[in-house]
C-alpha cells in the first residue's frame, strides 16, 4: 500500500495535496483498496462550502456506498469531472485521481504526515 510522503492525510482516509493556497483532496490507496472496484461517484458542486468532516461526495463500489469526508474546511473551487465517467481511475492510482480542489482553507490542524498516517493505519488493523 502506498503512502506518499508529499501528502497530508486525514483519519477518514482522505489525502490532501497543498498547492499554494489551494488543496487537492482524494481518497487514499488504503480506502480504495477497502472499497474495491469503484463504479460510481457523486461529486459536490463548485462553490459548496465545507466544514471539516462534512460528507462532500459518495463513492459506490461493488461492495458498498461510502461517504467521502472533507479533511478540512474550505470552498469547492473545482471538481474532477473525469471521475464521473471513469471512477475506476481512483482504483488505478488513488493519488493522481483527485476528487475536489478546495480554496479558503481552514481547520487543517488534524491532518497527518505520511509517517503519522502509517502509524494510524497500523492501529486500524
MMTF fields as JSON, N, C-alpha, C and O atoms, coordinates in Angstrom:
{
  "mmtfVersion": "1.0.0",
  "mmtfProducer": "UNKNOWN",
  "numBonds": 499,
  "numAtoms": 500,
  "numGroups": 125,
  "numChains": 1,
  "numModels": 1,
  "chainsPerModel": [1],
  "groupsPerChain": [125],
  "chainIdList": ["A"],
  "bondAtomList": [4, 2, 8, 6, 12, 10, 16, 14, 20, 18, 24, 22, 28, 26, 32, 30, 36, 34, 40, 38, 44, 42, 48, 46, 52, 50, 56, 54, 60, 58, 64, 62, 68, 66, 72, 70, 76, 74, 80, 78, 84, 82, 88, 86, 92, 90, 96, 94, 100, 98, 104, 102, 108, 106, 112, 110, 116, 114, 120, 118, 124, 122, 128, 126, 132, 130, 136, 134, 140, 138, 144, 142, 148, 146, 152, 150, 156, 154, 160, 158, 164, 162, 168, 166, 172, 170, 176, 174, 180, 178, 184, 182, 188, 186, 192, 190, 196, 194, 200, 198, 204, 202, 208, 206, 212, 210, 216, 214, 220, 218, 224, 222, 228, 226, 232, 230, 236, 234, 240, 238, 244, 242, 248, 246, 252, 250, 256, 254, 260, 258, 264, 262, 268, 266, 272, 270, 276, 274, 280, 278, 284, 282, 288, 286, 292, 290, 296, 294, 300, 298, 304, 302, 308, 306, 312, 310, 316, 314, 320, 318, 324, 322, 328, 326, 332, 330, 336, 334, 340, 338, 344, 342, 348, 346, 352, 350, 356, 354, 360, 358, 364, 362, 368, 366, 372, 370, 376, 374, 380, 378, 384, 382, 388, 386, 392, 390, 396, 394, 400, 398, 404, 402, 408, 406, 412, 410, 416, 414, 420, 418, 424, 422, 428, 426, 432, 430, 436, 434, 440, 438, 444, 442, 448, 446, 452, 450, 456, 454, 460, 458, 464, 462, 468, 466, 472, 470, 476, 474, 480, 478, 484, 482, 488, 486, 492, 490, 496, 494],
  "bondOrderList": [1, 1, 1, 1, 1, 1, 1, 1, 1, 1, 1, 1, 1, 1, 1, 1, 1, 1, 1, 1, 1, 1, 1, 1, 1, 1, 1, 1, 1, 1, 1, 1, 1, 1, 1, 1, 1, 1, 1, 1, 1, 1, 1, 1, 1, 1, 1, 1, 1, 1, 1, 1, 1, 1, 1, 1, 1, 1, 1, 1, 1, 1, 1, 1, 1, 1, 1, 1, 1, 1, 1, 1, 1, 1, 1, 1, 1, 1, 1, 1, 1, 1, 1, 1, 1, 1, 1, 1, 1, 1, 1, 1, 1, 1, 1, 1, 1, 1, 1, 1, 1, 1, 1, 1, 1, 1, 1, 1, 1, 1, 1, 1, 1, 1, 1, 1, 1, 1, 1, 1, 1, 1, 1, 1],
  "groupList": [{"groupName": "UNK", "atomNameList": ["N", "CA", "C", "O"], "elementList": ["N", "C", "C", "O"], "formalChargeList": [0, 0, 0, 0], "bondAtomList": [1, 0, 2, 1, 3, 2], "bondOrderList": [1, 1, 2], "singleLetterCode": "X", "chemCompType": "L-PEPTIDE LINKING"}],
  "groupTypeList": [0, 0, 0, 0, 0, 0, 0, 0, 0, 0, 0, 0, 0, 0, 0, 0, 0, 0, 0, 0, 0, 0, 0, 0, 0, 0, 0, 0, 0, 0, 0, 0, 0, 0, 0, 0, 0, 0, 0, 0, 0, 0, 0, 0, 0, 0, 0, 0, 0, 0, 0, 0, 0, 0, 0, 0, 0, 0, 0, 0, 0, 0, 0, 0, 0, 0, 0, 0, 0, 0, 0, 0, 0, 0, 0, 0, 0, 0, 0, 0, 0, 0, 0, 0, 0, 0, 0, 0, 0, 0, 0, 0, 0, 0, 0, 0, 0, 0, 0, 0, 0, 0, 0, 0, 0, 0, 0, 0, 0, 0, 0, 0, 0, 0, 0, 0, 0, 0, 0, 0, 0, 0, 0, 0, 0],
  "groupIdList": [1, 2, 3, 4, 5, 6, 7, 8, 9, 10, 11, 12, 13, 14, 15, 16, 17, 18, 19, 20, 21, 22, 23, 24, 25, 26, 27, 28, 29, 30, 31, 32, 33, 34, 35, 36, 37, 38, 39, 40, 41, 42, 43, 44, 45, 46, 47, 48, 49, 50, 51, 52, 53, 54, 55, 56, 57, 58, 59, 60, 61, 62, 63, 64, 65, 66, 67, 68, 69, 70, 71, 72, 73, 74, 75, 76, 77, 78, 79, 80, 81, 82, 83, 84, 85, 86, 87, 88, 89, 90, 91, 92, 93, 94, 95, 96, 97, 98, 99, 100, 101, 102, 103, 104, 105, 106, 107, 108, 109, 110, 111, 112, 113, 114, 115, 116, 117, 118, 119, 120, 121, 122, 123, 124, 125],
  "secStructList": [7, 7, 7, 7, 6, 6, 1, 3, 3, 7, 6, 6, 1, 3, 3, 3, 3, 3, 3, 6, 6, 3, 3, 3, 3, 3, 3, 7, 2, 2, 2, 2, 2, 2, 2, 7, 1, 3, 3, 3, 3, 3, 7, 7, 7, 6, 6, 7, 3, 3, 7, 6, 6, 7, 3, 3, 3, 3, 3, 3, 3, 1, 1, 7, 3, 3, 3, 3, 3, 7, 1, 1, 3, 3, 3, 3, 3, 3, 3, 7, 6, 2, 2, 2, 2, 7, 6, 6, 2, 2, 2, 2, 7, 6, 6, 6, 7, 7, 7, 3, 3, 3, 3, 3, 3, 3, 7, 7, 6, 6, 7, 5, 7, 2, 2, 2, 2, 2, 2, 2, 2, 2, 2, 2, 7],
  "xCoordList": [0.843, 0.0, 0.885, 1.86, 0.519, 1.31, 0.842, -0.356, 1.809, 1.543, 2.609, 3.639, 2.37, 3.371, 3.711, 2.837, 4.991, 5.467, 5.079, 5.082, 4.745, 4.472, 3.014, 2.609, 2.225, 0.814, 0.531, 1.324, -0.61, -1.128, -2.338, -2.953, -2.679, -3.717, -4.693, -4.358, -5.914, -6.942, -7.432, -7.331, -7.955, -8.339, -9.398, -9.507, -10.175, -11.194, -10.676, -11.456, -9.341, -8.628, -8.753, -8.877, -8.717, -8.577, -7.159, -6.517, -6.68, -5.368, -5.558, -6.563, -4.555, -4.552, -3.2, -2.156, -3.232, -2.007, -2.118, -2.987, -1.234, -1.255, -0.59, 0.504, -1.275, -0.748, -0.985, -1.999, -0.023, -0.199, -1.343, -1.327, -2.352, -3.486, -4.677, -5.785, -4.441, -5.497, -5.056, -3.872, -6.024, -5.743, -6.496, -7.698, -5.775, -6.424, -6.778, -6.005, -7.947, -8.404, -8.843, -9.538, -8.427, -8.851, -8.897, -8.704, -9.153, -9.133, -7.827, -7.224, -7.409, -6.118, -6.17, -7.238, -4.991, -4.856, -5.507, -6.154, -5.335, -5.974, -7.493, -8.125, -8.081, -9.535, -10.031, -10.999, -9.376, -9.855, -9.705, -10.522, -8.668, -8.47, -9.569, -10.066, -9.945, -11.01, -12.359, -13.181, -12.588, -13.861, -14.01, -15.11, -12.926, -13.0, -13.219, -12.994, -13.649, -13.796, -14.885, -16.05, -14.496, -15.444, -16.224, -15.652, -17.545, -18.397, -19.151, -19.724, -19.152, -19.902, -19.346, -18.899, -19.383, -19.034, -20.021, -20.356, -20.475, -21.362, -20.536, -20.087, -20.332, -19.453, -20.243, -21.433, -19.587, -20.245, -20.313, -19.836, -20.903, -20.973, -19.851, -19.464, -19.335, -18.384, -19.089, -20.238, -18.391, -18.961, -19.475, -19.717, -19.651, -20.096, -19.102, -17.889, -19.624, -18.808, -18.792, -19.842, -17.594, -17.453, -16.804, -15.919, -17.253, -16.574, -15.844, -16.178, -14.848, -14.162, -15.19, -16.082, -15.066, -15.924, -17.263, -18.076, -17.514, -18.707, -18.545, -17.468, -19.609, -19.605, -19.784, -20.819, -18.773, -18.856, -19.068, -19.399, -18.884, -19.085, -19.401, -19.185, -19.917, -20.01, -19.528, -19.719, -18.898, -18.371, -19.087, -19.318, -19.427, -20.106, -19.181, -18.632, -19.023, -18.215, -19.118, -20.311, -18.533, -19.299, -19.659, -20.55, -18.982, -19.226, -20.226, -21.084, -20.12, -20.898, -20.854, -20.123, -21.656, -21.591, -20.981, -21.391, -20.0, -19.323, -19.233, -18.998, -19.422, -19.222, -17.741, -16.923, -17.408, -16.059, -16.168, -16.953, -15.376, -15.46, -14.39, -13.285, -14.73, -13.757, -12.745, -13.127, -11.465, -10.443, -10.149, -9.421, -10.714, -10.526, -11.678, -12.45, -11.793, -12.823, -12.352, -11.155, -13.305, -12.961, -14.14, -15.235, -13.893, -14.897, -14.455, -13.314, -15.355, -15.04, -14.844, -15.772, -13.622, -13.343, -13.298, -13.362, -13.186, -13.158, -13.46, -13.103, -14.117, -14.319, -13.679, -13.592, -13.241, -12.604, -13.698, -14.064, -14.215, -15.329, -14.956, -15.838, -13.665, -13.217, -13.681, -13.887, -13.844, -14.249, -15.705, -16.078, -16.531, -17.94, -18.06, -18.828, -17.302, -17.345, -16.342, -16.427, -15.389, -14.335, -13.93, -12.787, -14.849, -14.496, -13.384, -12.708, -13.198, -12.157, -10.755, -9.792, -10.625, -9.319, -8.783, -7.571, -9.687, -9.279, -8.637, -7.648, -9.191, -8.605, -7.241, -6.34, -7.089, -5.82, -4.703, -3.595, -4.974, -3.982, -4.714, -5.07, -4.928, -5.696, -5.055, -5.744, -3.749, -3.065, -2.953, -2.48, -3.368, -3.448, -4.902, -5.175, -5.83, -7.251, -7.88, -8.656, -7.533, -8.105, -9.605, -10.082, -10.339, -11.794, -12.21, -12.982, -11.692, -12.033, -10.793, -9.767, -10.928, -9.934, -10.647, -11.736, -10.013, -10.588, -9.787, -8.563, -10.499, -9.892, -10.458, -11.337, -9.945, -10.4, -10.309, -11.297, -9.124, -8.902, -8.904, -8.518, -9.347, -9.314, -9.362, -9.505, -9.242, -9.326, -8.337, -8.71, -7.087, -6.082, -5.29, -4.374, -5.632, -4.825, -4.871, -4.025, -5.822, -5.899, -5.308, -5.435, -4.668, -4.033, -2.754, -2.063, -2.443, -1.278, -0.236, -0.565, 1.012, 2.082, 1.966, 1.18, 2.745, 2.743, 3.12, 2.494, 4.131, 4.578, 3.479, 3.229, 2.827, 1.742, 0.58, -0.036, 0.283, -0.806, -0.47, -1.34, 0.764, 1.163, 0.992, 0.539, 1.351, 1.15, -0.34, -0.747, -1.146, -2.603, -3.155, -4.002, -2.681, -3.153, -2.805, -3.591, -1.654, -1.262, -2.251, -2.561, -2.74, -3.708, -5.071, -5.824, -5.395, -6.673, -6.744, -7.824, -5.596, -5.566, -5.934, -5.953],
  "yCoordList": [-1.181, 0.0, 1.239, 1.333, 2.182, 3.404, 4.484, 4.659, 5.208, 6.381, 7.425, 7.512, 8.221, 9.198, 10.209, 10.671, 10.537, 11.458, 12.911, 13.71, 13.272, 14.678, 15.072, 16.176, 14.178, 14.463, 14.495, 14.016, 15.066, 15.031, 14.104, 13.87, 13.581, 12.558, 12.868, 13.565, 12.332, 12.532, 11.176, 10.169, 11.167, 9.929, 9.114, 7.908, 9.746, 9.012, 8.588, 8.269, 8.59, 8.045, 8.898, 8.375, 10.215, 11.133, 11.69, 11.768, 12.078, 12.723, 14.162, 14.515, 14.986, 16.401, 16.733, 16.408, 17.382, 17.882, 19.392, 19.928, 20.079, 21.534, 22.074, 21.652, 23.019, 23.717, 25.202, 25.758, 25.84, 27.25, 27.404, 26.801, 28.215, 28.457, 27.543, 27.778, 26.501, 25.536, 24.135, 23.878, 23.249, 21.867, 20.925, 21.075, 19.951, 18.841, 17.8, 17.565, 17.169, 16.17, 14.917, 14.997, 13.766, 12.486, 11.451, 11.769, 10.208, 9.133, 8.36, 8.302, 7.774, 7.094, 5.73, 5.19, 5.203, 3.869, 2.844, 1.902, 3.029, 2.154, 2.162, 1.106, 3.368, 3.487, 2.815, 2.056, 3.085, 2.494, 0.974, 0.259, 0.479, -0.96, -1.592, -2.672, -0.917, -1.423, -1.407, -2.301, -0.388, -0.259, -1.28, -1.777, -1.593, -2.471, -1.66, -0.449, -2.309, -1.655, -0.592, -0.894, 0.656, 1.763, 1.804, 1.666, 1.997, 2.014, 3.341, 3.6, 4.181, 5.443, 6.402, 5.995, 7.697, 8.738, 9.885, 10.291, 10.396, 11.546, 12.722, 12.718, 13.729, 14.852, 16.046, 16.178, 16.915, 18.132, 19.179, 18.952, 20.311, 21.426, 22.415, 22.628, 23.011, 24.105, 25.201, 25.543, 25.744, 26.782, 26.264, 27.052, 24.945, 24.383, 24.746, 24.644, 25.169, 25.464, 24.227, 23.677, 23.794, 22.587, 22.903, 23.753, 22.212, 22.184, 20.854, 19.902, 20.797, 19.523, 18.473, 18.752, 17.28, 16.126, 16.159, 15.251, 17.185, 17.174, 16.106, 15.962, 15.362, 14.428, 15.268, 15.907, 15.263, 16.091, 15.262, 15.813, 13.963, 13.072, 11.695, 11.402, 10.855, 9.448, 8.617, 8.96, 7.517, 6.595, 5.257, 4.783, 4.672, 3.383, 2.348, 2.538, 1.26, 0.155, -1.064, -1.01, -2.145, -3.375, -3.87, -4.707, -3.368, -3.787, -2.903, -3.408, -1.569, -0.657, 0.771, 1.074, 1.63, 3.069, 3.709, 3.416, 4.582, 5.225, 6.719, 7.183, 7.472, 8.917, 9.233, 8.51, 10.321, 10.877, 12.149, 13.04, 12.234, 13.363, 14.395, 14.06, 15.642, 16.708, 16.72, 16.803, 16.638, 16.641, 18.028, 18.162, 19.069, 20.435, 21.287, 20.866, 22.469, 23.404, 24.117, 24.307, 24.502, 25.248, 25.343, 24.858, 25.981, 26.147, 25.351, 25.471, 24.54, 23.739, 24.679, 25.378, 24.693, 25.556, 24.785, 25.374, 23.453, 22.619, 21.177, 20.734, 20.458, 19.022, 18.299, 18.842, 17.095, 16.293, 15.57, 14.441, 16.235, 15.695, 14.441, 13.689, 14.2, 12.985, 11.737, 10.68, 11.87, 10.73, 10.319, 9.186, 11.232, 10.905, 9.721, 8.791, 9.762, 8.677, 7.576, 6.494, 7.839, 6.854, 6.832, 7.157, 6.453, 6.403, 5.393, 5.486, 4.443, 3.432, 4.025, 3.354, 5.275, 5.948, 6.014, 5.991, 6.095, 6.108, 4.766, 4.733, 3.667, 2.352, 2.21, 1.577, 2.799, 2.683, 3.434, 2.913, 4.654, 5.428, 6.454, 7.537, 6.092, 6.937, 8.307, 9.264, 8.412, 9.667, 10.612, 11.737, 10.194, 11.13, 11.447, 12.443, 10.624, 10.817, 11.657, 11.153, 12.936, 13.831, 13.982, 13.782, 14.335, 14.462, 15.93, 16.331, 16.733, 18.164, 18.999, 18.519, 20.265, 21.287, 22.28, 22.761, 22.581, 23.5, 24.793, 24.791, 25.897, 27.206, 27.696, 27.063, 28.827, 29.423, 28.395, 28.095, 27.874, 26.722, 27.063, 28.16, 26.1, 26.223, 24.849, 23.84, 24.809, 23.552, 22.504, 21.355, 22.9, 21.981, 21.27, 20.503, 21.516, 21.04, 19.532, 19.009, 18.812, 17.366, 16.543, 15.319, 17.187, 16.453, 15.788, 16.322, 14.625, 13.843, 13.792, 13.856, 13.676, 13.42, 11.971, 11.203, 11.593, 10.214, 9.247, 8.199, 9.595, 8.725, 8.57, 7.464, 9.671, 9.607, 8.765, 8.007, 8.901, 8.129, 6.633, 5.805, 6.288, 4.875, 4.292, 3.156, 5.063, 4.625, 4.467, 3.515, 5.4, 5.348, 4.067, 3.398, 3.726, 2.516, 1.254, 0.307, 1.233, 0.074, -0.144, -1.281, 0.952, 0.848, 0.393, -0.241, 0.714, 0.329, -1.164, -1.753, -1.771, -3.192, -4.129, -5.346],
  "zCoordList": [0.0, 0.0, 0.0, 0.746, -0.854, -0.996, -0.027, 0.195, 0.551, 1.383, 1.014, 1.682, -0.05, -0.478, 0.618, 1.351, 0.712, 1.745, 1.502, 2.438, 0.26, -0.045, 0.17, -0.196, 0.76, 1.006, 2.498, 3.309, 2.842, 4.208, 4.219, 3.178, 5.387, 5.467, 6.597, 7.555, 6.463, 7.473, 7.973, 7.272, 9.177, 9.861, 9.12, 9.342, 8.248, 7.492, 6.116, 5.219, 5.964, 4.795, 3.533, 2.425, 3.718, 2.595, 2.611, 3.658, 1.422, 1.324, 0.867, 0.249, 1.191, 0.828, 0.224, 0.788, -0.926, -1.545, -1.612, -2.299, -0.896, -0.879, -2.138, -2.513, -2.784, -3.954, -3.725, -4.149, -3.041, -2.687, -1.71, -0.637, -2.071, -1.184, -1.486, -1.004, -2.284, -2.57, -2.147, -1.925, -2.043, -1.656, -2.574, -2.788, -3.113, -3.818, -2.774, -1.846, -2.915, -1.955, -2.711, -3.724, -2.2, -2.756, -1.657, -0.483, -2.036, -1.044, -1.173, -2.245, -0.074, -0.036, -0.723, -1.013, -0.968, -1.532, -0.594, -1.052, 0.697, 1.678, 1.489, 1.46, 1.36, 1.226, -0.046, -0.006, -1.179, -2.425, -2.394, -2.973, -1.723, -1.61, -0.758, -1.078, 0.324, 1.191, 0.475, 0.676, -0.362, -1.068, -2.187, -2.429, -2.864, -4.027, -5.293, -5.305, -6.338, -7.643, -7.603, -7.346, -7.86, -7.847, -9.164, -10.246, -9.047, -10.231, -10.391, -11.449, -9.35, -9.425, -8.387, -7.314, -8.731, -7.756, -7.901, -9.013, -6.788, -6.742, -6.237, -5.091, -7.082, -6.76, -6.231, -6.518, -5.461, -4.98, -6.091, -7.203, -5.778, -6.722, -6.454, -5.305, -7.503, -7.336, -6.547, -6.828, -5.564, -4.711, -3.386, -2.472, -3.256, -1.975, -0.878, -1.067, 0.265, 1.442, 2.327, 2.661, 2.702, 3.509, 4.844, 4.937, 5.865, 7.154, 7.24, 6.534, 8.109, 8.307, 8.719, 9.521, 8.177, 8.42, 7.683, 7.86, 6.86, 6.017, 4.936, 4.359, 4.666, 3.535, 2.268, 2.083, 1.399, 0.189, -1.071, -2.121, -0.983, -2.125, -1.589, -0.413, -2.467, -2.099, -3.272, -4.439, -2.914, -3.918, -3.749, -2.637, -4.885, -4.878, -5.49, -6.575, -4.776, -5.273, -5.413, -5.118, -5.861, -5.939, -4.536, -4.392, -3.505, -2.12, -1.382, -0.657, -1.563, -0.724, -1.273, -2.216, -0.656, -0.911, 0.327, 1.45, 0.12, 1.246, 1.025, -0.091, 2.104, 2.055, 2.024, 2.592, 1.354, 1.4, 2.226, 1.903, 3.298, 4.234, 3.934, 3.508, 4.162, 3.956, 5.093, 6.26, 4.768, 5.813, 6.369, 7.352, 5.741, 6.203, 5.713, 4.851, 6.255, 5.826, 4.565, 4.351, 3.744, 2.543, 1.59, 1.877, 0.446, -0.596, -1.815, -2.26, -2.351, -3.538, -4.721, -5.128, -5.276, -6.419, -7.735, -8.814, -7.634, -8.831, -8.434, -7.343, -9.326, -9.145, -10.321, -11.422, -10.084, -11.129, -11.912, -11.588, -12.947, -13.723, -14.491, -14.905, -14.689, -15.366, -14.607, -15.205, -13.285, -12.466, -12.677, -12.374, -13.195, -13.425, -14.378, -14.132, -15.461, -16.442, -16.159, -16.74, -15.269, -15.011, -13.538, -13.217, -12.628, -11.204, -10.919, -9.895, -11.811, -11.625, -11.664, -11.292, -12.111, -12.074, -10.648, -10.431, -9.685, -8.278, -7.911, -7.179, -8.415, -8.158, -8.819, -8.268, -9.999, -10.733, -10.032, -9.909, -9.569, -8.816, -7.96, -8.425, -6.714, -5.796, -5.594, -5.24, -5.815, -5.512, -6.703, -6.543, -7.876, -9.0, -9.333, -10.003, -8.879, -9.151, -8.036, -7.224, -8.013, -7.009, -7.257, -8.374, -6.208, -6.312, -6.368, -7.24, -5.427, -5.407, -5.159, -4.678, -5.507, -5.175, -4.259, -4.573, -3.116, -2.125, -2.048, -2.179, -1.834, -1.543, -0.216, 0.368, 0.251, 1.509, 2.637, 3.307, 2.826, 3.698, 5.183, 5.588, 5.981, 7.434, 8.074, 7.383, 9.397, 10.163, 9.663, 9.428, 9.502, 8.97, 10.064, 9.764, 11.33, 12.441, 12.665, 13.392, 12.073, 12.304, 11.168, 11.169, 10.203, 9.117, 9.609, 10.477, 9.055, 9.475, 8.363, 7.178, 8.764, 7.805, 7.338, 7.892, 6.322, 5.838, 6.958, 7.115, 7.726, 8.818, 9.87, 10.351, 10.225, 11.211, 10.68, 11.43, 9.389, 8.789, 8.779, 9.05, 8.473, 8.504, 9.906, 10.054, 10.939, 12.319, 12.62, 13.286, 12.129, 12.301, 11.661, 12.252, 10.462, 9.77, 10.561, 10.589, 11.192, 11.997, 13.144, 13.496, 13.721, 14.814, 14.31, 15.048, 13.047, 12.446, 12.176, 12.188, 11.934, 11.527, 12.662, 12.476]
}
